[in-house]
Amino acid sequence: MLNVFACFPEADDLSAHSPIPEEHGAFEDESLENDSDETEQFGSAPGQEEVEKESDDMGEAIVKCIFESLDIIQDTGASLSTFQDLLVFARRMFCRGRGLEDEDQMAKSIWPHDWDTARQYLLKLGYQDAREYFICLDDSHKRHWDILDKKTDTCRHCGKPGKLKYYYLGLKGKVKQWVVSPEMCRKMTGHWREKEHWLGRERGWHIKKEVWDGDRFCELSWFWDPNAVWCLPAKCKTENCKNIFTGKAIESLPATTEGLKEVSCQKCHKKFSHEPKYAKGDPRNLALIGKKLVSLTMCLVWV
């Protein structure tokens, strides 16, 4: 399962901070002092931090340029040649804003000039294409549907190819996109910064401002509580048997000397040995909470 713990730099009480480097001592010889005086008199060359900041600014401008250009293309129905013109226009505007020539060679060498180079630039930053599926909702099976991997695949209900395109990134891809943004990480760990509203409480917070102020969040506090440990469900090992055993049911079974559980399936009437797996709560676990249905998606810590 996906583990995203190291991706949340803003989580209070959880993140590891790099040690602050010690300050340099006084100059040991006169030549270094003279060099320092000359630097103060004539100004210093751009440092590494300035270069990195300039590169970050350009990278941010390129990403905004690509997506805003795509929005314009989508809204106006323009062609790819217009997309290329927008890339050039945005690059020149960036150069002018930085006091550079319109055809600055460094910016020109980095800035994408068509969709292929723009896509390659996004891929280097972690961009991932959504997967294309095809859905069949034919009138012959109104109460059923089928999702197909390819355009040439046929529906299991009517034998026709799917007509509706459906693009899905998947949970792993979504989480990877979420955690590259420090702002998004901070939002996703907001409940932990206000853990006194729900952790160790029987009822929710008296003032309701966020989802974690409600009673339901208190009931599920074990999912984010680092001190909580629970047994994970298991599937029957018999081929073609899809029976699922809850963690509580597995824990209630007597254990062998090796720590295994002898599980008896009531569906296929077979027995098998199972080694229980445990997980523990973590503030960076993800949960999808509905009004009646709660689906917990662990990104997850194994004990």
C-alpha positions in Angstrom: 0.0 0.0 0.0 1.0 3.6 -0.6 3.1 5.2 2.1 3.1 9.0 2.0 4.4 9.9 5.4 7.6 11.6 4.4 5.7 13.9 2.1 4.1 16.2 4.7 6.6 18.8 5.8 4.0 20.9 7.5 2.6 18.3 9.9 3.1 19.5 13.5 5.0 17.3 15.9 5.8 14.9 13.0 8.2 16.4 10.6 11.9 16.2 10.9 13.8 19.4 10.5 17.3 19.7 9.2 19.9 21.0 11.7 20.8 24.6 11.4 24.4 24.9 10.2 26.8 26.6 12.6 27.9 30.1 11.8 31.4 30.5 10.4 33.9 31.9 12.8 36.0 35.1 12.3 38.4 35.3 9.4 41.7 33.6 10.2 44.0 35.7 8.0 44.1 39.2 6.6 43.7 38.2 3.0 40.2 36.9 3.6 39.3 40.1 5.4 40.5 42.2 2.4 38.4 40.0 0.1 35.4 40.6 2.3 36.0 44.4 2.2 36.2 44.4 -1.6 33.0 42.3 -1.9 31.2 44.8 0.3 32.5 47.7 -1.7 31.8 46.5 -5.2 28.9 44.2 -4.5 28.7 40.4 -4.5 28.1 38.0 -7.3 24.7 36.3 -7.4 24.7 33.6 -4.8 23.4 30.0 -5.1 20.1 31.0 -3.4 19.4 33.8 -5.9 20.1 31.4 -8.9 17.8 28.8 -7.4 15.1 31.4 -6.7 15.3 32.6 -10.3 15.1 29.1 -11.6 12.1 28.4 -9.3 10.3 31.5 -10.5 10.8 30.5 -14.1 9.6 27.0 -13.5 6.5 28.3 -11.8 5.9 30.7 -14.7 6.3 27.9 -17.2 3.8 25.6 -15.4 1.2 28.5 -15.2 1.9 29.3 -18.9 1.2 25.7 -20.0 -2.0 25.2 -18.1 -3.4 28.7 -18.8 -2.6 28.3 -22.5 -4.4 24.9 -22.5 -7.4 26.6 -20.9 -7.5 29.2 -23.6 -7.2 26.5 -26.3 -10.1 24.6 -24.7 -12.3 27.6 -24.3 -11.7 29.1 -27.8 -11.3 25.8 -29.8 -8.0 27.1 -31.2 -5.4 24.9 -32.8 -2.0 23.7 -31.6 -0.3 26.4 -33.5 -2.1 28.9 -31.4 -0.9 27.0 -28.3 2.7 27.4 -29.6 2.1 31.2 -30.1 0.9 31.5 -26.5 4.0 29.8 -25.2 6.2 32.2 -27.1 4.2 35.2 -26.0 4.3 34.1 -22.3 8.1 33.6 -22.5 8.6 37.1 -23.9 6.4 38.6 -21.2 8.4 36.7 -18.5 11.7 38.0 -20.0 10.4 41.6 -20.1 9.2 41.4 -16.5 12.7 40.3 -15.5 14.4 43.0 -17.5 15.8 40.6 -20.1 15.8 40.6 -23.9 12.7 39.1 -25.5 14.9 36.3 -27.1 17.1 35.7 -24.0 19.0 32.5 -24.8 18.8 31.0 -21.4 15.1 31.4 -21.1 14.6 30.3 -24.7 16.6 27.1 -24.1 14.4 26.2 -21.0 11.0 27.4 -22.1 8.9 24.8 -23.9 8.0 25.8 -27.5 5.3 23.2 -28.4 3.0 20.6 -26.8 5.6 17.8 -26.9 8.3 19.9 -25.0 5.6 21.2 -22.7 4.4 17.7 -21.8 8.0 16.6 -21.2 8.6 19.5 -18.9 5.5 18.5 -16.9 6.5 14.9 -16.8 9.8 15.9 -15.1 7.8 17.7 -12.4 5.7 14.6 -11.7 2.9 15.1 -14.1 1.0 11.9 -14.9 -1.6 11.3 -17.6 -5.0 10.1 -16.5 -5.9 6.7 -17.9 -8.6 6.5 -20.5 -11.6 4.2 -20.0 -14.8 3.7 -21.9 -18.2 3.3 -20.2 -21.3 1.5 -21.6 -24.7 2.7 -20.4 -26.8 1.2 -23.1 -30.6 1.3 -22.8 -30.7 -2.5 -23.0 -29.3 -2.7 -19.5 -30.4 0.5 -17.7 -29.7 -0.8 -14.2 -26.2 -2.0 -15.1 -23.1 -0.6 -16.5 -19.7 -1.7 -17.6 -16.3 0.0 -17.8 -13.9 -1.0 -20.5 -10.1 -0.7 -20.7 -9.9 -0.1 -24.5 -12.1 1.4 -27.2 -12.3 -2.0 -29.0 -13.4 -3.9 -25.8 -17.1 -4.9 -25.6 -19.6 -4.6 -22.8 -20.3 -7.8 -20.9 -24.0 -7.0 -20.8 -24.8 -6.1 -24.4 -21.6 -6.8 -26.4 -21.3 -3.3 -27.7 -18.2 -1.1 -27.3 -18.3 1.7 -24.7 -19.3 5.1 -25.9 -18.6 7.4 -22.9 -15.0 8.3 -22.4 -13.9 8.4 -18.7 -10.5 9.6 -17.5 -9.3 8.4 -14.1 -5.9 9.2 -12.5 -6.2 6.8 -9.6 -5.6 7.2 -5.9 -1.8 6.7 -6.1 -1.4 9.4 -8.8 -3.7 11.8 -6.9 -1.8 11.4 -3.6 1.5 12.0 -5.4 0.1 15.2 -6.9 -1.3 16.4 -3.5 1.8 15.9 -1.5 4.1 17.9 -3.9 2.4 21.1 -2.7 3.3 22.3 0.8 0.1 24.3 0.9 -2.0 21.2 0.1 0.0 19.2 2.7 -0.8 21.8 5.3 -4.5 21.6 4.5 -4.5 17.9 4.6 -3.0 17.9 8.1 -5.2 20.6 9.5 -7.1 18.2 11.6 -3.9 17.2 13.5 -3.2 20.9 14.4 -6.6 20.9 16.1 -6.4 17.4 17.5 -7.8 18.6 20.9 -11.1 19.0 19.0 -11.5 15.2 18.5 -8.6 13.1 19.8 -9.6 11.3 23.0 -13.1 12.8 23.1 -16.5 11.1 23.3 -18.3 14.0 21.6 -17.4 16.5 19.0 -16.2 20.0 19.5 -18.9 22.4 20.7 -18.3 24.9 17.8 -18.7 23.3 14.4 -16.4 24.8 11.9 -14.6 21.8 10.3 -15.4 18.2 9.6 -13.3 17.1 12.5 -15.5 19.1 14.9 -18.3 16.6 14.5 -19.2 13.5 16.5 -18.5 11.1 13.7 -14.8 12.2 13.5 -14.5 11.4 17.2 -15.8 7.9 16.6 -13.2 7.4 13.9 -10.3 9.0 15.8 -8.5 5.7 16.0 -7.7 6.0 12.3 -5.5 9.0 12.9 -4.4 8.2 16.5 -0.7 7.1 16.5 -1.3 5.0 19.6 -4.2 3.0 18.1 -3.4 -0.4 16.6 -5.9 -2.8 14.9 -5.9 -6.1 13.0 -6.5 -5.9 9.3 -9.1 -7.9 7.4 -8.2 -11.0 5.4 -9.5 -12.8 2.3 -10.1 -16.5 2.1 -7.2 -18.3 0.5 -9.3 -20.8 -1.3 -9.3 -20.2 -5.1 -12.5 -18.5 -6.4 -13.7 -17.8 -2.8 -14.2 -14.1 -2.1 -15.2 -14.4 1.5 -13.7 -11.6 3.7 -12.9 -12.0 7.5 -12.9 -8.9 9.6 -10.0 -8.0 11.8 -12.1 -8.5 15.0 -13.1 -12.0 13.8 -9.4 -12.9 13.1 -8.3 -11.6 16.5 -11.0 -13.6 18.3 -9.5 -16.9 17.0 -7.0 -18.9 19.1 -3.4 -18.6 17.9 -0.9 -21.4 17.4 2.6 -21.5 18.9 3.9 -19.8 15.8 1.4 -16.9 16.2 -0.8 -18.1 13.3 -4.6 -18.1 13.2 -6.5 -21.2 12.0 -9.3 -19.7 10.0 -12.4 -21.7 8.9 -14.4 -20.3 6.0 -18.2 -20.7 6.4 -18.6 -20.0 2.7 -16.4 -22.7 1.1 -16.0 -24.8 4.3 -12.2 -24.8 3.9 -9.6 -24.1 6.6 -6.3 -22.3 6.3 -3.6 -20.7 8.4 -3.3 -17.0 8.5 -0.7 -14.6 9.9 -2.5 -11.5 11.2 -1.3 -8.2 9.9 -1.7 -5.0 12.0 -1.8 -1.3 11.2 -1.7 1.7 13.4 -3.2 5.2 13.1 -1.4 8.1 11.7 -2.4 11.8 11.2 -1.5 11.5 7.5 -4.0 8.7 6.8 -6.6 9.7 4.3 -10.3 9.2 4.7 -13.4 9.7 2.5 -16.3 10.5 4.9 -19.9 10.5 3.6 -23.1 11.0 5.4 -23.9 7.3 5.7 -21.0 5.5 4.2 -17.4 5.9 5.6 -14.6 4.6 3.4 -11.2 4.7 5.1 -8.2 4.6 2.8 -5.0 3.9 4.7 -1.7 5.2 3.4 -0.4 3.3 5.9 1.8 2.2 8.7 2.5 -1.4 9.3 3.4 -2.5 12.8 
